[in-house]
Each structure stands twice: as C-alpha cells, then as structure tokens.
Amino acid sequence: MGFMNKQVFRVGFSLLMAFWLALGTLTQPAMALTTEQKLVSEVWRIVNRTYLDETFNHQNWAAVRQKVLEKPLTDSNASYAAIGKMLKSLDDPFTRFLDPEQYRSLQVNTSGELTGVGLQIALNPETGKLEVVAPIAGSPADKAGIRPRDRILKIEGVSTENLTLDEAATKMRGPSGSLVTLLIERDGETETEIRLTRDRIALNPVVSDLRVSTEGTPIGYLRLTQFNANASTELAHAISSLEKKGADAYILDLRNNPGGLLQSGIEIARLWLDSGTIVYTVNRQGIQGSFEAFGPPLTTDPLVILVNQGTASASEILAGALQDNGRAQLVGETTFGKGLIQSLFELSDGSGLAVTIAKYETPQHRDINKLGIKPDKVISQDPINRDQIGTEADLQYQAAVELLKKNSVVAGKV
C-alpha cells in the first residue's frame, strides 16, 4: 500500500513538473526584435490599420510581414529596402516609404520652398512609367518646356523603369546651380534629352491681377500653383484686395496645379461657398465622412475655373466642390483624375510613410479617380509658355472671359 502511494506521488510530481515546464515555455517572452525589424513592424502596423484596400491587393498581409522578417536586416538601408519591397506588393504608387532626407524634403515642399528642377511627378498606375503631373510655374522644368503627361525615361542616364517615386525625385533634387539631364518621351514626338540647372524654387502659390475686359468688366484673375500651407491665407488676401479694387467677376486658374494638402483645398473652397458639402471621404469600411462650408464667402461674384490635364488631387477636390455646388463653371480640359487621399506618418527613426487611407467623392458623389472632372466648357489648346498665360494666345482664358461676360449680362451687371 505504501509502495502504491509512493508511485502515485512520483507520477503526480512528474506530471506537475512537466506542466510547469510547459507553462514556462509558453510564457517566455518572444525573441526581441532588432531596431531594423521594429521599423519594418512599425510600417506594417500603420498600413494594416489605415490602408484603404482591406484586401491589401488580394494578399495575406500578415504573411508578407513574416516573410520580410525571416531575412536578416543588418542596417537601416536593409530595413528601408525591405519596407520598400513590402509596400510594392500593394501595387499602389501613392503608398510609399520616405527615408529621413526624403521626408524632410516633403515637409519643406508643403511648407513653401524646395531646391530642384520643379516637377510634380507620379507613377502611371496602368503603364508604371514615371509621368509629369505638372511643372511648377517659373521653375527650371517650366522654363525648359516640360509638359504634363510627359514621361521621364532616364535621369542622368539611369532608367526610371525600376525606380520608386521618391528615388526618382531624389535623383532630380540637388544643390542650386548643379545640372541634371532628363530623357523625355512625349506623345507624337521623338525622345528628347533636356538639360536643366537646379534652382531654389520659392513656392509662392498665388498670382493675382485685376484685369478689365473689352466691355469694361473688372475681372479678378487668380492663379493658384499649389496647395501648400500658405495657399488659403494667400488666396484670401488676394481676393480681399481684388474686391477692394472693384472686381465684379473672377477667374481661378488651376491649370497644372498638382494639388498638395487636402486641408488647404477644403479651406479654399470655404472662401467661395456660403454652405454645402465640399467633399466626401470614404474609408475601407465604406464609412463616409464629409467636410462642409459654413460661410460667409469672401465674394459671391461670378466665378470661372480653368482646368487641364495637369489639374490634380486637391485641385480636383476644389474644382469638383465648386462645380457641384453651382458656384463655378469649369473651362478647359478633363483633369488628371487622382481621387485618392494619403496620410503622412512620421516613423521612429525620422523617416516617413505616406499611406492611401481613403478615396474622395465630389458633393454629387462622383468618384473621379482615373476619370478626372470634365469641364462645363471643353476648350483644348496647344501648350503655351508662361508669358502667354492670360493673353490672347490663351484660348482657355479667353473662353472664360466670354463666359463671365455672358454671366454678367444674365445677372444684369452689364
């Protein structure tokens, strides 16, 4: 009997020890991640939480992370490369990683100044080619005659075929006075090599002028080149000044404006609208948010907006808001068609991450991504140089003046 008790004790003790050993194995902390692996995981979590496409381009997003972390990451460059490969699997050129230098450059760009050739660029989602959205007014690229939709095939002899958007941008940036050569492809023309001198480009986004039509109508002409942090304040000052000078109608020129800050576009729409929805945003759950105008506007005078193929992103939000609310008529060409919204995240090592978090719809629920906005009056014209903007050579501008004249007659102002 005592023997049996000892045996039971021994078996029970053995089982108890096995249980504690197993429990100890289960509760041990996971192997610590390296600094490089932590950065990869940080990016993965942000995308996992915020990215618009909840299928992550029809792939197992957790498996993508696991595959990346299986390989050794020896330094920051290795982690950056791994992150780039991970993001590339999403097949979204607008969701991208920015190393610390690129992130700082983007912050400078939206704050008002940059050094480079002055091009807004994008990767065409259908062809994968590096494409010009628009040159910045007065920049070296603008003066050299580079146009929206031009394809950049090479930068300093290096093919852009396998470059990310930021790698291409970095190659075109450089000290003021330095040279860079681009190989440009354009529809209907042979490939052209263009040599540019980099320069410091002040991003003053507003050009304004009071002009008098042949019938004597004072027209406030406003050209907005970018939606940076200063845009709404500068445009408000310009409108107020033109109102004091007696403007009875307005032309807002958004041609070749590639966009910028979403909030800036919303604030500028509010300068013109008394009430109404400005834009709807739709996240991956299909949940809609909206931004509204709450008045009063700075002016209720007739407004025509000039648009073309280089009118993109925040420019399209503004144009669509004012068109759908009946506040303005659009003249020119169908816009670029970028209906996606990115959010910018600063990462733990000073780098950055841009993630497509939502799409937007105009107040009448138009999804314009890859479609663009069609003007009320379509006017095509051959490219003109900067000195010809707003002159007799500018057919789109002249059509806007004629439309304002008609509107003024209907309103009884003439």
C-alpha positions, 0 to 999 in steps of 0.5 A, spaced: 500 500 500 505 504 501 509 502 495 502 504 491 502 511 494 509 512 493 508 511 485 502 515 485 506 521 488 512 520 483 507 520 477 503 526 480 510 530 481 512 528 474 506 530 471 506 537 475 513 538 473 512 537 466 506 542 466 510 547 469 515 546 464 510 547 459 507 553 462 514 556 462 515 555 455 509 558 453 510 564 457 517 566 455 517 572 452 518 572 444 525 573 441 526 581 441 526 584 435 532 588 432 531 596 431 531 594 423 525 589 424 521 594 429 521 599 423 519 594 418 513 592 424 512 599 425 510 600 417 506 594 417 502 596 423 500 603 420 498 600 413 494 594 416 490 599 420 489 605 415 490 602 408 484 603 404 484 596 400 482 591 406 484 586 401 491 589 401 491 587 393 488 580 394 494 578 399 495 575 406 498 581 409 500 578 415 504 573 411 508 578 407 510 581 414 513 574 416 516 573 410 520 580 410 522 578 417 525 571 416 531 575 412 536 578 416 536 586 416 543 588 418 542 596 417 537 601 416 538 601 408 536 593 409 530 595 413 528 601 408 529 596 402 525 591 405 519 596 407 520 598 400 519 591 397 513 590 402 509 596 400 510 594 392 506 588 393 500 593 394 501 595 387 499 602 389 504 608 387 501 613 392 503 608 398 510 609 399 516 609 404 520 616 405 527 615 408 529 621 413 532 626 407 526 624 403 521 626 408 524 632 410 524 634 403 516 633 403 515 637 409 519 643 406 515 642 399 508 643 403 511 648 407 513 653 401 520 652 398 524 646 395 531 646 391 530 642 384 528 642 377 520 643 379 516 637 377 510 634 380 511 627 378 507 620 379 507 613 377 502 611 371 498 606 375 496 602 368 503 603 364 508 604 371 512 609 367 514 615 371 509 621 368 509 629 369 503 631 373 505 638 372 511 643 372 511 648 377 510 655 374 517 659 373 521 653 375 527 650 371 522 644 368 517 650 366 522 654 363 525 648 359 518 646 356 516 640 360 509 638 359 504 634 363 503 627 361 510 627 359 514 621 361 521 621 364 525 615 361 532 616 364 535 621 369 542 622 368 542 616 364 539 611 369 532 608 367 526 610 371 523 603 369 525 600 376 525 606 380 520 608 386 517 615 386 521 618 391 528 615 388 526 618 382 525 625 385 531 624 389 535 623 383 532 630 380 533 634 387 540 637 388 544 643 390 542 650 386 546 651 380 548 643 379 545 640 372 541 634 371 539 631 364 532 628 363 530 623 357 523 625 355 518 621 351 512 625 349 506 623 345 507 624 337 514 626 338 521 623 338 525 622 345 528 628 347 534 629 352 533 636 356 538 639 360 536 643 366 540 647 372 537 646 379 534 652 382 531 654 389 524 654 387 520 659 392 513 656 392 509 662 392 502 659 390 498 665 388 498 670 382 493 675 382 491 681 377 485 685 376 484 685 369 478 689 365 475 686 359 473 689 352 466 691 355 469 694 361 468 688 366 473 688 372 475 681 372 479 678 378 484 673 375 487 668 380 492 663 379 493 658 384 500 653 383 499 649 389 496 647 395 501 648 400 500 651 407 500 658 405 495 657 399 488 659 403 491 665 407 494 667 400 488 666 396 484 670 401 488 676 401 488 676 394 481 676 393 480 681 399 484 686 395 481 684 388 474 686 391 477 692 394 479 694 387 472 693 384 472 686 381 465 684 379 467 677 376 473 672 377 477 667 374 481 661 378 486 658 374 488 651 376 491 649 370 497 644 372 496 645 379 498 638 382 494 639 388 498 638 395 494 638 402 487 636 402 486 641 408 488 647 404 483 645 398 477 644 403 479 651 406 479 654 399 473 652 397 470 655 404 472 662 401 467 661 395 461 657 398 456 660 403 454 652 405 454 645 402 458 639 402 465 640 399 467 633 399 466 626 401 471 621 404 470 614 404 474 609 408 475 601 407 469 600 411 465 604 406 464 609 412 463 616 409 465 622 412 464 629 409 467 636 410 462 642 409 462 650 408 459 654 413 460 661 410 460 667 409 464 667 402 469 672 401 465 674 394 459 671 391 461 674 384 461 670 378 466 665 378 470 661 372 475 655 373 480 653 368 482 646 368 487 641 364 490 635 364 495 637 369 489 639 374 490 634 380 488 631 387 486 637 391 485 641 385 480 636 383 477 636 390 476 644 389 474 644 382 469 638 383 466 642 390 465 648 386 462 645 380 457 641 384 455 646 388 453 651 382 458 656 384 463 655 378 463 653 371 469 649 369 473 651 362 478 647 359 480 640 359 478 633 363 483 633 369 488 628 371 483 624 375 487 622 382 481 621 387 485 618 392 487 621 399 494 619 403 496 620 410 503 622 412 506 618 418 512 620 421 516 613 423 521 612 429 527 613 426 525 620 422 523 617 416 516 617 413 510 613 410 505 616 406 499 611 406 492 611 401 487 611 407 481 613 403 478 615 396 474 622 395 467 623 392 465 630 389 458 633 393 454 629 387 458 623 389 462 622 383 468 618 384 473 621 379 479 617 380 482 615 373 476 619 370 478 626 372 472 632 372 470 634 365 469 641 364 462 645 363 466 648 357 471 643 353 476 648 350 483 644 348 489 648 346 496 647 344 501 648 350 503 655 351 509 658 355 508 662 361 508 669 358 502 667 354 498 665 360 492 670 360 493 673 353 490 672 347 494 666 345 490 663 351 484 660 348 482 657 355 482 664 358 479 667 353 473 662 353 472 664 360 472 671 359 466 670 354 463 666 359 463 671 365 461 676 360 455 672 358 454 671 366 454 678 367 449 680 362 444 674 365 445 677 372 444 684 369 451 687 371 452 689 364 
